[in-house]
């Protein structure tokens, strides 16, 4: 996977994200801070809906557009990866290091799996830039 983002290869660091937002004169709102907090070290790959629910538990009513805009901004700045094509929802991963995602077709759990360089080279054509690898199957708990 080619590093195309400023913070590619790291885990979301709220302090770094806050500094980047401040440097770019972006407002640091309670909603943004809550999203950072929810995603920090979160390996569950939450959907936008799950993030909205958690932010609302912390702050009360928050606009859906505010959360989507924050997620979009974090993705564009390279702090998170948006996982599309998972049923009807997008999920978000604060881990931008090279890895694939496995999704259990029964319980819908998403988990990370490391990729070996030789495996990628054998599978992926040299003129193709991989942005995400998603494997569907049945997890240990469901089989």
C-alpha positions as CSV (number, residue, x, y, z in Angstrom):
1,X,0.0,0.0,0.0
2,X,1.4,3.3,-1.0
3,X,1.6,6.1,1.6
4,X,-0.4,8.9,0.2
5,X,-1.5,10.6,3.4
6,X,0.3,12.9,5.7
7,X,-0.1,10.6,8.7
8,X,-0.2,7.3,6.9
9,X,1.4,4.6,9.0
10,X,0.3,5.8,12.4
11,X,-2.5,5.4,14.9
12,X,-4.7,8.4,15.4
13,X,-3.1,10.7,18.0
14,X,-5.6,13.2,19.3
15,X,-2.9,15.7,20.4
16,X,-1.3,15.6,16.9
17,X,-4.7,16.0,15.3
18,X,-5.5,19.0,17.5
19,X,-2.2,20.6,16.7
20,X,-2.8,20.2,12.9
21,X,-6.3,21.5,13.2
22,X,-5.0,24.6,15.1
23,X,-2.2,25.2,12.6
24,X,-4.7,25.2,9.8
25,X,-7.0,27.6,11.8
26,X,-9.7,25.0,12.2
27,X,-11.9,25.4,15.3
28,X,-11.4,22.9,18.1
29,X,-15.0,22.1,19.1
30,X,-16.2,19.8,21.8
31,X,-17.8,17.6,19.1
32,X,-14.4,17.2,17.3
33,X,-12.6,16.4,20.6
34,X,-15.3,13.8,21.4
35,X,-14.8,12.2,17.9
36,X,-11.0,12.2,18.5
37,X,-11.5,10.6,21.9
38,X,-13.8,7.9,20.6
39,X,-11.5,6.9,17.7
40,X,-8.2,7.0,19.7
41,X,-6.9,3.5,20.1
42,X,-10.3,2.1,18.9
43,X,-9.8,-1.2,17.1
44,X,-13.6,-1.9,16.7
45,X,-13.9,0.0,13.3
46,X,-17.0,1.9,14.4
47,X,-19.6,3.1,11.9
48,X,-20.5,6.8,11.7
49,X,-23.8,5.9,13.4
50,X,-22.0,4.3,16.3
51,X,-19.7,7.3,16.6
52,X,-22.7,9.7,16.6
53,X,-24.4,7.6,19.3
54,X,-21.3,7.8,21.5
55,X,-20.8,11.5,20.9
56,X,-24.4,12.1,21.9
57,X,-24.0,10.1,25.1
58,X,-21.1,12.4,26.0
59,X,-22.4,15.8,24.8
60,X,-26.2,15.5,24.3
61,X,-27.6,16.4,20.9
62,X,-25.0,16.8,18.2
63,X,-25.8,17.3,14.5
64,X,-25.2,14.3,12.3
65,X,-23.6,16.7,9.7
66,X,-21.1,17.8,12.3
67,X,-19.9,14.3,12.9
68,X,-19.7,13.4,9.2
69,X,-17.8,16.6,8.5
70,X,-15.4,15.8,11.3
71,X,-14.9,12.3,10.0
72,X,-14.4,13.6,6.5
73,X,-11.8,16.1,7.6
74,X,-9.9,13.5,9.6
75,X,-9.9,11.2,6.6
76,X,-8.8,13.9,4.2
77,X,-6.0,14.9,6.5
78,X,-4.8,11.3,6.8
79,X,-5.7,10.6,10.4
80,X,-8.2,7.8,9.7
81,X,-9.2,5.4,7.0
82,X,-12.7,5.1,5.8
83,X,-13.8,1.6,5.0
84,X,-16.4,1.7,2.3
85,X,-18.4,-1.2,0.8
86,X,-19.3,-2.9,4.1
87,X,-23.0,-3.5,3.7
88,X,-24.6,-0.1,3.6
89,X,-22.5,1.7,6.3
90,X,-19.0,3.2,6.2
91,X,-16.7,2.3,9.0
92,X,-13.7,4.2,10.3
93,X,-10.3,3.0,11.3
94,X,-7.8,5.2,13.2
95,X,-5.0,2.8,12.3
96,X,-3.4,4.0,9.0
97,X,-0.6,1.4,9.0
98,X,-0.6,-1.3,6.3
99,X,-3.1,-4.0,7.2
100,X,-6.1,-5.8,5.8
101,X,-9.6,-6.1,7.4
102,X,-11.5,-9.3,8.0
103,X,-15.2,-9.2,8.3
104,X,-17.2,-12.0,9.7
105,X,-20.3,-12.6,7.5
106,X,-22.3,-13.9,10.5
107,X,-21.6,-11.5,13.4
108,X,-20.3,-8.6,11.2
109,X,-17.3,-8.1,13.5
110,X,-14.4,-6.3,11.7
111,X,-10.8,-7.0,12.8
112,X,-7.4,-6.2,11.6
113,X,-4.9,-8.6,10.1
114,X,-1.3,-7.9,9.1
115,X,-0.2,-8.2,5.5
116,X,3.0,-9.8,4.5
117,X,4.8,-7.9,1.7
118,X,5.3,-11.0,-0.4
119,X,1.6,-11.8,-0.3
120,X,0.7,-8.3,-1.6
121,X,3.2,-8.6,-4.4
122,X,1.9,-11.9,-5.5
123,X,-1.7,-10.8,-5.5
124,X,-1.7,-7.2,-6.5
125,X,-0.8,-6.1,-10.1
126,X,2.2,-3.8,-10.1
127,X,0.3,-1.0,-11.8
128,X,-2.5,-1.1,-9.1
129,X,-2.4,1.1,-6.0
130,X,-4.1,-0.7,-3.1
131,X,-6.0,1.5,-0.7
132,X,-7.8,-1.2,1.3
133,X,-8.0,-5.0,1.5
134,X,-11.2,-6.5,2.9
135,X,-11.6,-10.2,3.4
136,X,-15.0,-11.8,4.1
137,X,-15.3,-15.0,6.0
138,X,-16.4,-16.6,9.3
139,X,-14.6,-15.6,12.6
140,X,-13.4,-18.1,15.2
141,X,-16.4,-17.4,17.5
142,X,-19.0,-18.0,14.7
143,X,-17.6,-21.1,13.1
